[in-house]
Amino acid sequence: MNTGKVNVTAVTQEQLEKKLDESDSPMIVFQSWDGSVSAGGSLNYSVGIRNPDPVTQFWMFAHVFIGLANIVPDVGAAAATVDPRYPSLTLPYFGGLRIDPGATETLSFSIPIPTSIEPSNYLGNTFLFHSTCHDVCEYLDRSLFVFEVT
């Protein structure tokens, strides 16, 4: 059961400028999610992805999972922190997200919460990547969201 509380984060102007200075690639600029959910329910989570590039970006995906990833700087090590009690989800479907120049697109996830999970706060993570299908994908950005299981 969802308590109705929704959490939202967005990059500040200073954070956005820093991101733009470090990369010209698509980036996560906002997210919203249920602040609290009951075991056995589903957590609703949305992530906003902006393309600052002067060209359309294709084959973009967001991968969402639960674990301590955002406290680990190395992407490979961070991906190994997945809490196996939760599903890991990737959107969109085959073909990925197409983001026009200067546009922001939103992806929405419904994350099932296991019935046996302990009441506590949990760390959700989103990794944004560009798929090349026949080679290593390009990691672009990540975000963290904290939610409560009651």
N, C-alpha and C positions, 0 to 999 in steps of 0.2 A: 504494500500500500504506500502510496506517495503522500507525504504530508502537505503538499502544496507549496512548500518553500522552494524557490528557484534561485540558484546562484549564478552570477554573471561576472566574467572578467573581460577586459579589453585592454589592449596595449595603450599606454599613454603616448602623447606626442613625442616625448623624449625616447621612449622605448622604440617607437616606430622609426624615428630618425636613425637610431642606432642599428636597427635591423636593416634599414635601407643602405646604410653605410657599409655593413658587413656583407651584404648579398643583394643581388638583383633578382633573386628567385622568389617564387611564391612563398608566402609565409602565413602562419596562423595569427589572426588579428583579434579574434574574440571567441568566446565559448560560453555556453549556458547549460545548466544541468539541474536536476532535482537535488536539493540539499540533503534530503533524507528519504530513505526508502526502506520498506520492511523486507526481511528475508523472504524469499519466494516471489517477490515482486520484480519489477523492471525499472531500471534507471534510465530516464530520458536525457540524452546528451546531444548537443549541437555544437559544431565547430565552424568558424568562419575563416575562409582562406582567401587571401588577397593576392592578385598578380600585379606587381609593380612594373613588370617588364613591358617593353613596347611591342611585344609579339604575343600571340595566343599560346598558352601552354596546354599541352595534351598529356594524357597518361598520368595524371596526378591521383594519388590515393592517400587516404588517412587510415591509419591503423590504430585502434584503441584497445588498451589492455589495462589490467590492474596490477600494480606492483610498485616497487621503489625506484623505478627507472629514472625519474627526473632528478634524483639526487646523485646520480652517477654520470659524470661528464662524458665518458667514452660511450659512443652509440652502441657498439657491440656488447660491451659489458652491461649497459642499461637494458638492452633487449633480453638479456638473460635473467632479469629480475621478475619475470612474469609470475603472478600468483596463479598457479594451475587450477585453483578452485573456480575461477571465473573464465568465461569464454574470451577469446581475443577476436575482435571483429575488424573487418576492413571494408571500406566503401570508397567509391561506388563500385558497381559491377564492372564486368569486362569492358575495356575501353577507357576506363578512368574518367576523371573529371577534366572537363575542358574549361579553361578560364581565359576570357578575353583580356586584352590589355587594360589595366586600371580597374578591373572588375573584382568583386568579392562574391564568392559562392559559399553556400552553407550546406554541410552534410549533417544528417540527423541519425543518431544511433539509438537503439533500445537495448540496453545491456541487462540480460537476465541475472538476477541475484539468487544464488543457490539458497535452498531452504535451510541448509545446515550451517550457514555462515554465522559467525559470532557477531553480536552487536558491537560495533566499534566504528571508527573512521577508517576509510580506505583511500588509497591514492590511485586515481585514474590517470592514464597517460595517453597522449595522442602523438604519434609520429607521422609527419607529413613526408612523403617521398614521391619521386618521379620514377616511374617504371620504364625500364628499357627492354623488358621481356627476355632478351638473349644475353644479358650481362648483369653485372651488379647494379642494383637500383641506386639512385642518388638520394641520399638523406638531405632534407631541406630544413626542417624545423620540428619543434616539439612543444608540448604544453602539458600542464599538470592541472588536475581538478580533484578536490577533496570532497568526499561524500560520506554520509553517515548511514549505516545499516542499523535499524532498530529491531 
